[in-house]
Amino acid sequence: MHATDFARRISPWLVQEAPLGVHIGLAIRQAINSGQLAAGDQLPPERAMAAELHVSRPTISAVVDDLRRSGLVVSRQGSGTWVAETAGPTAPPVPFAELLHGTGLIDLAAAVAPDAGFLPQMRIETTDFLAVDPASGFAPLGIPALRHAVAERQRRWRPDTTPAEVVVTSGAHQALALLVSTLAPRGSRVLVEDLTYGGLFDIIRTNGCVAVGMAADDDGPCPDSLRRRLERDEPSLVVIVASVHSPTGAVMTDERAADLATILRESPATVIVDETYADLSFGRADRALATALAPDAIVVGSLSKSLWTGLRTGWIVAPESVCENILRRRWSMFDLGPAVPSQLLAVQAMTRLDTILAGRIDHLRASAELLGTGLARLEPTWEVTPPQGGLALWVRTTGTDGRVLADAAADRGVAVLPGSACRVGGGPDDHVRLCFDRPPEVLTEALDRLAG
């Protein structure tokens, strides 16, 4: 195997900007576990690997020795090193959704509203159904009234948006699933932030694609990392969680959005901007990246985080030709379109959305402060950065793997999400995510249990 081909196969898991031996070893393990490196594949010579990955030959020798001790590779003196016949794909990782359920626990793992308390008073009568267009209720792209409402709201940031460019979905998760399955050929690479919405990994993997991570800081994806990944990996899609980031709660600056847009315009990759949390910004509520990339970027939005997950209402804003392809893909997935009742409720909610969001954001600010202050007292060495929006705290611990802390929290009756669930490759991560969108008494009880 040529060293360049080898590097491409393991690159989705080389998430560090200056990978050392431990990161290279993990990347090779992940490539073997995922099938990117198959049993019997011959690794390049150590000297060639070292040159391609920009590390020393002793570093590569140590990595290969560790893989050999683990039984993942075998070597014959003078002949080379191969992936062992006994190595291969492991059991598939636990789906992201399964990590969000903990029976009998106080649930701080799922970043969702605790109930429908922020929904306005709404009502649907039979006469509302009789007034639906089309009268049959069969509207695979969504009923015109909701597509119009979404387009009208989007025009605040993308003035030329029309209802014909809107596809209604059963939440943002389905929107992302439809887009990846429609636009990313099997075997292609999908470029995402190294830390991103964990459910996106399941979507990418299920569609036979590979997630490739790019580095990010508090302002958003790093332009240099984005440029290198675009040139090296040639992804079919780029998915960026913008405006309010998941899981960190950070807000991308206008300057960073402009820098990213300049780079992305020069790439042939299709760009998806996930604005699921955009309405929950604690400060400015612009859509800098999607606006800078308009009209080419595809936008994903939802009411699930803004109001209530049970509405199961999201949307895609994309060129009409893409909407037509999404429709064909939707039919191939045995989905004839979203339910009309939830769409009618969504139309009613959107007429009062700004007023609802004002009260909801005040509530979220107070809840974030309550949980953040409590965690800082509980574990003074943890880094609890106040979020700029969203529903959850992204907390750096004292170097302990978040999975260990999540298990310990569960033993005390609290469900939290380990940071590895949000990282490309699922490697060890010393963060945990805790949802603060809970009543004060629930957060207080959770803190008491964690302290116990």
Secondary structure, DSSP 8 states (H G I E B T S, - for coil): --HHHHHHHHGGG--SSS--HHHHHHHHHHHHHHTSS-TT-B---HHHHHHHHTS-HHHHHHHHHHHHHTTSEEEETTTEEEE-TT----S----GGGGG--TTSEE-SS-S-SSSTTS------HHHHHT-SSTT---TT--HHHHHHHHHHHTTTSTT--GGGEEEESSHHHHHHHHHHHHS-TT-EEEEESB--THHHHHHHHTT-EEEEE-EETTEE-HHHHHHHHHHH--SEEEEE-SS-TTT-----HHHHHHHHHHHHTSSSEEEEE-TTGGGBSS----HHHHHHTTTSEEEEESTTTT-GGG--EEEE--HHHHHHHHHHHHHTT-----HHHHHHHHHHHTTHHHHHHHHHHHHHHHHHHHHHHHHHH-TTSEE---SBSSEEEEE-SS--HHHHHHHHHHTTEE-EEGGGGBGGG---SEEEEE--S-HHHHHHHHHHHH-
